[in-house]
Amino acid sequence: MPKEKFLTNRQKEFCKLVCEGIYSNAECARKAGYSHSQANKTASLLLNGRKRKKIWSNSYWSTQKIF
């Protein structure tokens, strides 16, 4: 069986902030603790889903109220 993938604390915080919908994606990355100079790139990579599949496959998104 494949090893279950968990989100890091930064990734969980990023997901929570994005789901709140108050901040821009880059600001969510900054508030989650990612580098200020790389916030735009980090947010894009996390939301892309290709490189960070565990964020999209994790049930964390499905438990958040988006609307």
N, C-alpha and C positions, 0 to 999 in steps of 0.2 A: 504494500500500500504506500502511496506517496505521503510524504511528510506534510502535515497540515501547516499552512502558512498563516502566521499571525501578523497583525499590523503592529508597527512600532508605536510608541506613545505619540511621536510627532505626527505620524500618519493618521492616527485616531483623532488627534486634535484638529488636524487639517480638514478631515472629513466632517467633523462636527461644525467647524466654522463655515465651511462651504454650504452645508445643509441649512444653516441659519439664514444665509442669503443676505447678510448685512454688509459684508466686506467684499472687495474685489478678490479674485483668485490669488493674485500676488500678495495682497495684504493678509489673506488667510495663511499663506505659506510663512510670511514673516512672523505673524502672531503664534504660529505653531512651533516656531523656533528654528526655522530654516534660515540660511544665510540671506542677509538683506540684499547683497549684490547679485545673488542668483535666484531671487524670489520668483521672477517671471518664468524663468526656465524650469524651476522646480515645480511650480504650480502646473505648468503645461505638461510636464512629464507625469506627474501624479494623476492628472485628469485624463491623459491620453488613453491609458488602459493597455497599450501595447507593451511598454516596458515595466509597468507596475500592475500586472494582472491580479496580484493578490488583493489590491484595494478593491477592484471591481468584483472579484469573485467572493470576497468576504461578505458575510451577511450584515456587516455594520451599516452599509448603505440602506439595506432594505428595512432596517429598524428605525431609521430616522424619518421624521415627518417633514416632508419637503414642502408641502402646500399648507 
